[in-house]
Amino acid sequence: MAGEPTFLEIGVPDGGRARTFYEGLLGWQVTPRGNDNYLLQTPTIQVGLHPHDDTKIIEVFFSVPDLDAAMKRVVELGGHADEPRGGGEFGRFAECTDDQGVRFGLHQPPA
């Protein structure tokens, strides 16, 4: 369904420390993804844990049926959309900001 959160990304300076924290606090299953990156599986959503990120932010990605059209609409509404990335079994995604500079992401799941 369009607009539902489909993925979260947590940007942290220290990936191992964050892994220990979220495993201990929330009991999330953590899978190493290489380069100190982790994939956390909650009962309802996947969470990417990315180290070496000084933004220290949890970013929500919302489902859209057509990423390119949604990115165009972000810009029309006064926001900004970065170049899309991804593909394969995850689908495509783009990081965006709204018209006030708040970060969020758009995610087009695979067909």
C-alpha positions as CSV (number, residue, x, y, z in Angstrom):
1,M,0.0,0.0,0.0
2,A,1.4,3.4,-0.9
3,G,2.5,5.6,2.0
4,E,3.2,2.8,4.5
5,P,6.6,2.7,6.1
6,T,8.5,-0.2,4.4
7,F,12.0,0.3,5.7
8,L,14.0,2.2,8.3
9,E,17.7,3.3,8.2
10,I,19.6,4.1,11.3
11,G,22.7,6.1,10.7
12,V,25.3,5.9,13.6
13,P,28.9,6.7,14.1
14,D,29.7,3.2,15.6
15,G,27.8,0.2,14.0
16,G,28.9,-2.4,16.5
17,R,27.9,-0.3,19.5
18,A,24.5,0.4,17.9
19,R,24.0,-3.3,17.2
20,T,24.6,-4.1,20.9
21,F,22.2,-1.3,22.0
22,Y,19.3,-2.3,19.8
23,E,19.7,-6.0,20.3
24,G,19.7,-5.5,24.0
25,L,16.9,-3.0,24.1
26,L,14.4,-4.4,21.6
27,G,15.6,-7.9,21.0
28,W,15.9,-7.4,17.2
29,Q,17.6,-10.1,15.1
30,V,20.7,-8.7,13.6
31,T,22.4,-10.0,10.4
32,P,25.8,-8.6,9.4
33,R,25.8,-7.2,5.9
34,G,29.6,-6.5,5.5
35,N,31.6,-3.3,6.1
36,D,30.1,-3.0,9.6
37,N,26.6,-2.7,8.1
38,Y,23.8,-4.7,9.7
39,L,20.2,-5.6,8.8
40,L,17.8,-5.7,11.7
41,Q,14.6,-7.6,11.5
42,T,11.7,-6.5,13.7
43,P,8.4,-8.3,13.7
44,T,7.0,-5.9,11.1
45,I,9.8,-4.0,9.3
46,Q,13.4,-4.3,8.2
47,V,15.9,-1.8,9.5
48,G,19.3,-1.0,8.0
49,L,22.0,-0.1,10.5
50,H,24.7,2.0,8.8
51,P,27.9,3.0,10.6
52,H,30.2,6.0,10.0
53,D,27.2,8.3,9.7
54,D,27.5,11.4,11.7
55,T,23.9,12.5,11.0
56,K,22.8,10.2,13.8
57,I,19.3,9.8,12.4
58,I,16.5,7.3,12.0
59,E,15.1,7.7,8.5
60,V,11.7,6.3,7.5
61,F,11.2,5.1,3.9
62,F,7.6,5.1,2.6
63,S,6.2,2.8,-0.1
64,V,5.3,4.3,-3.4
65,P,4.1,2.4,-6.5
66,D,6.2,4.5,-8.9
67,L,9.4,5.9,-7.5
68,D,10.1,8.3,-10.5
69,A,6.7,9.8,-10.3
70,A,6.9,10.2,-6.5
71,M,10.3,11.9,-6.8
72,K,9.0,14.3,-9.4
73,R,6.1,15.1,-7.0
74,V,8.5,15.8,-4.1
75,V,10.2,18.4,-6.3
76,E,6.9,19.9,-7.4
77,L,5.9,20.4,-3.8
78,G,9.1,22.2,-3.0
79,G,11.2,19.3,-1.6
80,H,14.4,17.6,-2.9
81,A,14.9,14.1,-4.1
82,D,18.4,12.5,-4.5
83,E,19.1,10.1,-7.4
84,P,17.4,6.7,-7.0
85,R,19.5,3.7,-6.0
86,G,19.0,0.0,-5.4
87,G,17.2,-2.6,-7.5
88,G,17.0,-6.3,-7.3
89,E,15.2,-8.1,-4.4
90,F,15.0,-4.9,-2.3
91,G,13.6,-2.6,-4.9
92,R,14.5,1.0,-5.7
93,F,14.7,3.9,-3.2
94,A,15.6,7.5,-3.0
95,E,16.4,9.8,0.0
96,C,14.5,13.0,0.0
97,T,13.7,16.1,2.0
98,D,10.4,17.9,2.3
99,D,9.9,21.6,1.7
100,Q,11.3,22.3,5.3
101,G,14.4,20.1,5.0
102,V,13.1,17.1,6.9
103,R,14.7,13.9,5.7
104,F,12.7,10.8,4.6
105,G,12.9,8.2,2.0
106,L,10.7,6.8,-0.8
107,H,10.8,3.0,-1.6
108,Q,9.4,1.2,-4.6
109,P,9.3,-2.5,-3.6
110,P,10.2,-5.0,-6.3
111,A,7.4,-6.1,-8.6
